[in-house]
């Protein structure tokens, strides 16, 4: 088991998402109802595609972070429900757009929307969901929350373009890659956690702690996903394992294995990632090289470091079930690689 440097006895549950589900459950019932309502449209294709992805088994981790972070700061109103639904719509729109850009065929064990309805419909429905997300943000009436989430939306788009420009280039450095992850993945985690204390009227220190928590959790989450693409299963990852390799995605395990390799190994990586010579035999060799150079373990070590930062940030909260749930999610994130 990969464990964090967490003091024994701080959390009385095994690494699990269940505590987060428990504390956010009543409000998430309202979030889910709002999601379904806001995904409705007289244009039949919109709710059809939205329902396909919304009901595909995602954990709703990001909106649950919004709910739990608000509750951890003593919030008792309704604004966090609309903000949580906005966060989920932003995430869902990103998935629809990602699958088109990446030409992915499987998402959470199901056919992607693009393989069923086509790329154009997927992109346009993603745009519709973003519009609905911003509508709910405005209805909350908090300019600060609107600024946080709208800024995250712009950063995510920048990350997508940055990733596209860096795709299939073995010159991508670890620093460049982590900057993409920070924008493309961690930004929404950070925003989802930060808007909780905002609507609760908490101070700047509390906001920053939750922002740091979400950002560090998002970085850890993506690095674990990078490892699962080479070590996990389709059930763990929500898509086919090896997809990153077949799509020529330069992720951290690839970068670390490439940097540690000899000239012949570097030539293999360039052929595989830049020129598309990435069949099953090449995938097997990629895994072997990663294992030989410790690239996967090194990626897990970096994920654990970000997890420890997330844990430290949330530890500043008063001891409540919501705070303990936020802490337990950190271990859950890391333990997915076991």
C-alpha positions as semicolon CSV with decimal commas, in nm:
position;residue;x (nm);y (nm);z (nm)
1;X;0,000;0,000;0,000
2;X;0,131;0,345;-0,092
3;X;0,072;0,561;0,213
4;X;0,107;0,926;0,295
5;X;0,312;1,061;0,581
6;X;-0,002;1,107;0,789
7;X;-0,001;1,079;1,169
8;X;-0,160;0,759;1,292
9;X;-0,508;0,809;1,433
10;X;-0,584;1,134;1,255
11;X;-0,849;0,962;1,043
12;X;-1,050;0,673;1,180
13;X;-1,141;0,525;0,843
14;X;-0,953;0,339;0,572
15;X;-0,855;0,536;0,266
16;X;-1,190;0,577;0,096
17;X;-1,416;0,826;-0,074
18;X;-1,705;0,704;0,143
19;X;-1,663;0,966;0,419
20;X;-1,685;1,240;0,155
21;X;-1,995;1,078;0,007
22;X;-2,149;1,059;0,354
23;X;-2,095;1,422;0,454
24;X;-2,196;1,562;0,116
25;X;-2,477;1,313;0,048
26;X;-2,786;1,522;0,137
27;X;-2,662;1,823;-0,058
28;X;-2,537;1,610;-0,347
29;X;-2,892;1,479;-0,389
30;X;-2,991;1,837;-0,462
31;X;-2,686;1,888;-0,682
32;X;-2,774;1,584;-0,892
33;X;-3,134;1,700;-0,932
34;X;-3,011;2,042;-1,040
35;X;-2,766;1,887;-1,286
36;X;-3,044;1,690;-1,452
37;X;-3,271;1,997;-1,463
38;X;-3,004;2,224;-1,610
39;X;-2,905;1,962;-1,868
40;X;-3,258;1,975;-2,009
41;X;-3,333;2,136;-2,344
42;X;-3,593;2,136;-2,618
43;X;-3,312;2,030;-2,849
44;X;-3,333;1,655;-2,791
45;X;-2,969;1,580;-2,864
46;X;-2,848;1,801;-2,576
47;X;-3,004;1,610;-2,283
48;X;-2,936;1,282;-2,462
49;X;-2,561;1,343;-2,480
50;X;-2,545;1,512;-2,138
51;X;-2,728;1,224;-1,973
52;X;-2,494;0,975;-2,142
53;X;-2,191;1,127;-1,971
54;X;-2,355;1,241;-1,647
55;X;-2,490;0,891;-1,578
56;X;-2,172;0,709;-1,677
57;X;-2,052;0,638;-1,325
58;X;-1,827;0,931;-1,238
59;X;-1,757;0,982;-0,870
60;X;-1,865;1,350;-0,871
61;X;-1,546;1,417;-0,676
62;X;-1,510;1,785;-0,768
63;X;-1,863;1,897;-0,671
64;X;-1,838;1,694;-0,351
65;X;-1,524;1,893;-0,267
66;X;-1,726;2,213;-0,307
67;X;-1,999;2,084;-0,076
68;X;-1,758;1,950;0,187
69;X;-1,539;2,261;0,187
70;X;-1,846;2,480;0,241
71;X;-1,973;2,259;0,522
72;X;-1,628;2,248;0,682
73;X;-1,654;2,626;0,718
74;X;-1,999;2,612;0,876
75;X;-2,206;2,708;0,572
76;X;-2,582;2,649;0,601
77;X;-2,724;2,817;0,289
78;X;-2,799;2,692;-0,064
79;X;-2,537;2,866;-0,281
80;X;-2,291;2,578;-0,256
81;X;-2,539;2,351;-0,435
82;X;-2,545;2,570;-0,748
83;X;-2,169;2,616;-0,737
84;X;-2,116;2,240;-0,704
85;X;-2,342;2,180;-1,004
86;X;-2,147;2,445;-1,195
87;X;-1,821;2,269;-1,113
88;X;-1,958;1,938;-1,239
89;X;-2,082;2,096;-1,562
90;X;-1,740;2,253;-1,617
91;X;-1,580;1,913;-1,566
92;X;-1,831;1,735;-1,791
93;X;-1,779;1,991;-2,068
94;X;-1,405;1,941;-2,039
95;X;-1,446;1,564;-2,075
96;X;-1,658;1,606;-2,388
97;X;-1,398;1,836;-2,540
98;X;-1,105;1,618;-2,424
99;X;-1,245;1,307;-2,586
100;X;-1,273;1,489;-2,918
101;X;-0,920;1,630;-2,900
102;X;-0,774;1,296;-2,783
103;X;-0,991;1,087;-3,018
104;X;-1,083;0,866;-2,723
105;X;-1,328;0,581;-2,770
106;X;-1,391;0,483;-2,406
107;X;-1,481;0,691;-2,103
108;X;-1,554;0,526;-1,768
109;X;-1,602;0,194;-1,940
110;X;-1,858;0,327;-2,189
111;X;-1,835;0,453;-2,545
112;X;-1,753;0,822;-2,556
113;X;-2,015;1,063;-2,685
114;X;-1,800;1,138;-2,989
115;X;-1,808;0,774;-3,100
116;X;-2,189;0,770;-3,078
117;X;-2,298;1,119;-3,190
118;X;-1,984;1,256;-3,352
119;X;-1,729;1,524;-3,271
120;X;-1,939;1,825;-3,364
121;X;-2,229;1,736;-3,137
122;X;-1,994;1,657;-2,848
123;X;-1,818;1,993;-2,871
124;X;-2,143;2,188;-2,900
125;X;-2,308;2,012;-2,606
126;X;-1,995;2,078;-2,404
127;X;-2,036;2,447;-2,488
128;X;-2,402;2,431;-2,378
129;X;-2,302;2,284;-2,042
130;X;-2,042;2,558;-1,991
131;X;-2,312;2,817;-2,059
132;X;-2,541;2,656;-1,802
133;X;-2,257;2,646;-1,551
134;X;-2,201;3,020;-1,583
135;X;-2,574;3,083;-1,556
136;X;-2,580;2,907;-1,217
137;X;-2,269;3,093;-1,102
138;X;-2,437;3,426;-1,175
139;X;-2,752;3,317;-0,990
140;X;-2,545;3,263;-0,675
141;X;-2,467;3,634;-0,674
142;X;-2,108;3,610;-0,551
143;X;-1,866;3,800;-0,774
144;X;-1,577;3,636;-0,592
145;X;-1,703;3,285;-0,662
146;X;-1,778;3,382;-1,022
147;X;-1,425;3,518;-1,060
148;X;-1,270;3,201;-0,916
149;X;-1,462;2,962;-1,141
150;X;-1,449;3,173;-1,456
151;X;-1,074;3,215;-1,412
152;X;-1,041;2,840;-1,373
153;X;-1,235;2,788;-1,697
154;X;-0,992;3,010;-1,886
155;X;-0,689;2,839;-1,727
156;X;-0,825;2,495;-1,818
157;X;-0,865;2,602;-2,182
158;X;-0,509;2,736;-2,181
159;X;-0,390;2,403;-2,044
160;X;-0,569;2,217;-2,321
161;X;-0,404;2,429;-2,590
162;X;-0,067;2,400;-2,418
163;X;-0,101;2,022;-2,403
164;X;-0,198;2,011;-2,770
165;X;0,109;2,212;-2,869
166;X;0,335;1,988;-2,658
167;X;0,175;1,661;-2,769
168;X;0,404;1,401;-2,924
169;X;0,719;1,603;-2,857
170;X;0,978;1,420;-2,650
171;X;1,147;1,751;-2,579
172;X;0,870;1,823;-2,326
173;X;1,031;1,873;-1,985
174;X;0,896;1,767;-1,649
175;X;0,843;2,134;-1,559
176;X;0,646;2,195;-1,879
177;X;0,433;1,888;-1,821
178;X;0,354;1,980;-1,460
179;X;0,254;2,328;-1,574
180;X;0,002;2,167;-1,811
181;X;-0,132;1,946;-1,532
182;X;-0,157;2,247;-1,304
183;X;-0,372;2,425;-1,561
184;X;-0,567;2,138;-1,713
185;X;-0,652;1,940;-1,399
186;X;-0,547;2,107;-1,075
187;X;-0,712;2,442;-1,155
188;X;-1,065;2,301;-1,131
189;X;-0,986;2,105;-0,813
190;X;-0,848;2,427;-0,661
191;X;-1,149;2,635;-0,764
192;X;-1,397;2,368;-0,650
193;X;-1,245;2,368;-0,302
194;X;-1,197;2,745;-0,276
195;X;-1,555;2,852;-0,351
196;X;-1,675;2,661;-0,043
197;X;-1,519;2,898;0,211
198;X;-1,608;3,194;-0,014
199;X;-1,984;3,137;0,014
200;X;-1,936;3,058;0,383
201;X;-1,787;3,403;0,435
202;X;-1,450;3,270;0,553
203;X;-1,135;3,482;0,547
204;X;-0,847;3,493;0,302
205;X;-0,639;3,243;0,500
206;X;-0,917;2,984;0,490
207;X;-0,971;3,043;0,119
208;X;-0,601;3,001;0,045
209;X;-0,582;2,683;0,253
210;X;-0,868;2,528;0,056
211;X;-0,724;2,648;-0,274
212;X;-0,389;2,490;-0,188
213;X;-0,568;2,172;-0,079
214;X;-0,758;2,143;-0,407
215;X;-0,461;2,226;-0,625
216;X;-0,232;1,975;-0,453
217;X;-0,502;1,708;-0,463
218;X;-0,554;1,772;-0,834
219;X;-0,183;1,738;-0,908
220;X;-0,166;1,413;-0,713
221;X;-0,482;1,284;-0,882
222;X;-0,343;1,338;-1,232
223;X;-0,005;1,183;-1,156
224;X;-0,180;0,874;-1,020
225;X;-0,385;0,861;-1,341
226;X;-0,057;0,875;-1,535
227;X;0,066;0,569;-1,349
228;X;-0,264;0,382;-1,386
229;X;-0,242;0,412;-1,764
230;X;0,058;0,176;-1,748
231;X;-0,010;-0,016;-1,428
232;X;-0,387;-0,016;-1,369
233;X;-0,700;-0,157;-1,530
234;X;-0,977;-0,003;-1,738
235;X;-1,205;-0,020;-1,433
236;X;-0,952;0,178;-1,227
237;X;-0,889;0,440;-1,490
238;X;-1,229;0,483;-1,654
239;X;-1,080;0,430;-2,001
240;X;-0,863;0,177;-2,180
241;X;-0,524;0,130;-2,019
242;X;-0,242;0,226;-2,251
243;X;-0,456;0,491;-2,420
244;X;-0,213;0,767;-2,327
245;X;0,067;0,571;-2,495
246;X;-0,137;0,491;-2,807
247;X;-0,242;0,856;-2,839
248;X;0,119;0,972;-2,810
249;X;0,055;1,159;-2,484
250;X;0,373;1,267;-2,311
251;X;0,302;1,204;-1,942
252;X;0,540;1,210;-1,649
253;X;0,633;0,838;-1,653
254;X;0,728;0,874;-2,020
255;X;0,934;1,184;-1,954
256;X;1,122;1,022;-1,664
257;X;1,189;0,699;-1,855
258;X;1,307;0,896;-2,158
259;X;1,541;1,113;-1,954
260;X;1,695;0,806;-1,787
261;X;1,730;0,606;-2,109
262;X;2,030;0,545;-2,330
263;X;2,042;0,659;-2,693
264;X;1,870;0,345;-2,823
265;X;1,591;0,377;-2,567
266;X;1,545;0,746;-2,647
267;X;1,511;0,651;-3,014
268;X;1,239;0,401;-2,919
269;X;1,044;0,668;-2,731
270;X;1,068;0,911;-3,022
271;X;0,947;0,646;-3,266
272;X;0,660;0,546;-3,038
273;X;0,540;0,885;-2,920
274;X;0,628;1,115;-3,211
275;X;0,577;0,879;-3,505
276;X;0,294;0,660;-3,380
277;X;0,476;0,328;-3,365
278;X;0,284;0,233;-3,052
279;X;0,132;-0,113;-3,099
280;X;0,091;-0,368;-2,820
281;X;0,452;-0,483;-2,853
282;X;0,574;-0,126;-2,819
283;X;0,347;-0,075;-2,517
284;X;0,497;-0,382;-2,350
285;X;0,845;-0,245;-2,407
286;X;0,743;0,097;-2,276
287;X;0,620;-0,062;-1,954
288;X;0,945;-0,259;-1,925
289;X;1,155;0,055;-1,966
290;X;0,946;0,243;-1,712
291;X;0,989;-0,040;-1,465
292;X;1,361;-0,067;-1,529
293;X;1,421;0,304;-1,471
294;X;1,177;0,335;-1,180
295;X;0,969;0,591;-1,368
296;X;0,635;0,474;-1,231
297;X;0,759;0,462;-0,872
298;X;0,914;0,807;-0,913
299;X;0,581;0,940;-1,039
300;X;0,404;0,789;-0,739
301;X;0,660;0,953;-0,510
302;X;0,579;1,291;-0,663
303;X;0,206;1,221;-0,631
304;X;0,254;1,134;-0,265
305;X;0,439;1,463;-0,209
306;X;0,148;1,659;-0,353
307;X;-0,089;1,450;-0,144
308;X;0,102;1,540;0,170
309;X;0,072;1,908;0,078
310;X;-0,305;1,867;0,035
311;X;-0,330;1,691;0,370
312;X;-0,134;1,965;0,545
313;X;-0,355;2,237;0,396
314;X;-0,681;2,073;0,505
315;X;-0,539;1,992;0,848
316;X;-0,570;2,360;0,936
317;X;-0,950;2,322;0,947
318;X;-1,137;2,262;1,274
319;X;-1,197;1,892;1,343
320;X;-1,535;1,805;1,186
321;X;-1,667;1,514;0,978
322;X;-1,630;1,734;0,667
323;X;-1,266;1,806;0,744
324;X;-1,192;1,438;0,807
325;X;-1,365;1,349;0,480
326;X;-1,145;1,595;0,290
327;X;-0,839;1,439;0,450
328;X;-0,949;1,084;0,372
329;X;-0,992;1,171;0,004
330;X;-0,620;1,245;-0,016
331;X;-0,533;0,889;0,082
332;X;-0,803;0,754;-0,147
333;X;-0,648;0,940;-0,439
334;X;-0,301;0,796;-0,380
335;X;-0,420;0,445;-0,295
336;X;-0,580;0,402;-0,639
337;X;-0,244;0,274;-0,764
338;X;-0,248;-0,029;-0,528
